[in-house]
Amino acid sequence: MLHRRKYRKALAGSAALTVGLAVLGACGTDAGTNDGGIRLPTVTIGVSAPLTGPLADTGKGIVNSVQLAAQQANEKRVVPSVNFKVKTLDDRAMADRGKVNARLFVRQPDVIGVVGPLNSRVALTMQQTMDQADLTLVSPANTNPALTLGPDWLSGRTVRPYQSYFRTVTTDASQGPFVAQFVYRELGKQRVFVIDDDEPYGLGLAATFKAEFTRLGGTVAGKSSISVGDQDFTALAARIAGSGAEFVFCGGAYPECGRISRQVKAVSAAIPVVGGDAIYEPTYMDLAGDQAEGDVAVSVGAPVDMVNSARAFVTSYKIAGYATPPGPYGGYAYDSAWAIVEAVKSVVADNGSRLPAHARAAVSAAMSEVTFAGMTGPVAFDQFGDATDKQLTVYGVRNGKWATLNTGIYVS
């Protein structure tokens, strides 16, 4: 049952959208019927993800997974009085495109919630626009803590900036320290060269890794910032080789970190690269080359062979025949979409089997109380909109593929 006080609070400041939202329950493309052949109002789940550029395959895996969730929700008639469809927009992993996409979604009254984006820097440009419209945004991939804890989270001052933003993955506040503990304690490495990509994701991840690594007794032998899109790291590789570092921590994504790995190995084959979930991609091997053996990545969740529900997701995905694999965020994208479905189910049940006039605000409020057994594990959100499931896994390159090294929950 939707808490009325939360619903009323969510409605505050939404007067500008009242006219468009008031007709949501009675309009939209009729894309489905119930068992009696009666046409159902359509509720649209938006997706903002990179569909072009170097991260396109990851974005397509997210889109496919949301489409699978919507399809299954319709087939199972999870919300009997509603038909779900998916609207996809390409954000190209670019912040300015994310802002445009947010505005486009807000202007379409049948869009009840949005899954995405992939990149934290894109989310930062979408949050305010979405929140002003009470439009739910659920990310399957953002890990920068500032998105939910505010810009001063590192100093211990936490405040939730936007009530309509949620995520189904754990954050860099857990991810960075988890891999730092593994590298220091399990691999016995004590000197690191730290790189970040000067983006919210990379900066946050590098900061939490460095803080924990030095707390444990490790030494930072050097540090540097790179830019997204850089390809020539020859000079940086020479600096790393001469720093005395035992490994490189790369706070960035696989296109840059993979190339750094290849170019560092060309100078000193004994220096592995360690990174976060954004390098845990098969494509990383193509960029890093044969000498990627020994590189390490931490990623969210547990391996699919350890979670029964995840295996079911992979099977369903294969049966659907998508050309692009789900990637590391496919299961989380499915669960993000399903969280929106569950919120819609709640507000419809609370309103006599119909969507309420202020459906967006109602769904956003209901998200805080959503809980279900997801494809990636139990799905629920804390008071900041963060996932309550903090499962993480460390992977290492073994024989040209990512292999599981350690899985668990980071405890500070």
Secondary structure, DSSP 8 states (H G I E B T S, - for coil): ---HHHHHHHHTT-GGGHHHHHTGGG-S----B-TTS-B--EEEEEEEE--SSTTHHHHHHHHHHHHHHHHHHHHTTSSTT-EEEEEEEE-TT-HHHHHHHHHHHHH-TTEEEEE--SSHHHHHHHHHHHHHTT-EEEESS---THHHH-TTGGGT----S-TTEEESS--HHHHHHHHHHIIIIIS---EEEEEE-SSHHHHHHHHHHHHHHHHHT-EEEEEEE--TT----HHHHHHHHHTT-SEEEEES-HHHHHHHHHHHHHH-TT--EEE-GGG-STHHHHHH-GGGTT-EEEEES--GGG-HHHHHHHHHHHHHT-SS---TTHHHHHHHHHHHHHHHHHHHHTTTTS--TTHHHHHHHHHTT-EEEETTEEEEB-TTS-BS--EEEEEEEETTEEEEEEEEE---
